[in-house]
Amino acid sequence: MHNLMNFVTLFIFVYSLLGTIKLIFSFISAMMSTPPKPFELTNIQMIVNGGFISYIITYIIYLFS
């Protein structure tokens, strides 16, 4: 059971990293476009991305404690 829990938490961590990398790439591409276009997120996207970032921070704190 403990091994399964480690696998699930690692899976969610990697999924969160990929979502955050996609967010950063979208932000940079919006900034670098000519002319720069506004970077707009829906409410659902903001909630999901906030969850990604908070999970990454929590996972890192858990690893170092």
C-alpha positions in Angstrom: 0.0 0.0 0.0 2.8 2.4 0.8 4.4 1.7 -2.6 1.2 2.5 -4.4 0.9 5.8 -2.4 4.4 6.8 -3.5 3.5 6.0 -7.1 0.3 8.1 -7.0 2.0 11.1 -5.4 4.9 11.0 -7.8 2.4 10.7 -10.7 0.5 13.8 -9.5 3.8 15.6 -9.0 5.0 15.0 -12.5 1.5 15.9 -13.9 1.7 19.2 -11.9 5.2 19.9 -13.3 4.0 19.4 -16.9 1.0 21.7 -16.3 3.3 24.4 -14.8 5.8 24.1 -17.6 2.9 24.5 -20.1 1.7 27.6 -18.2 5.2 29.1 -18.3 5.6 28.4 -22.0 2.2 29.9 -22.8 3.1 33.1 -20.8 6.4 33.5 -22.5 4.9 32.9 -26.0 2.2 35.5 -25.3 5.0 38.0 -24.2 7.2 37.3 -27.2 4.5 37.5 -29.9 4.5 40.5 -32.2 2.6 42.5 -31.1 2.4 41.1 -27.5 -1.0 39.7 -26.8 -2.7 39.6 -23.4 -2.2 36.5 -21.3 -5.7 35.5 -20.3 -6.8 32.6 -18.2 -10.3 31.5 -17.3 -11.3 31.0 -13.7 -11.0 27.2 -14.1 -7.5 27.5 -15.5 -6.5 29.8 -12.7 -7.8 27.3 -10.1 -6.1 24.3 -11.8 -2.8 26.1 -12.2 -2.9 27.3 -8.6 -3.5 23.7 -7.5 -0.5 22.6 -9.6 1.8 25.1 -8.0 0.6 24.5 -4.5 1.0 20.7 -4.9 4.6 21.2 -6.2 5.5 23.4 -3.2 3.8 20.9 -0.8 5.6 17.9 -2.4 9.0 19.6 -2.2 8.4 20.6 1.5 7.3 17.0 2.2 10.5 15.6 0.6 12.8 17.8 2.7 11.0 17.3 6.0 
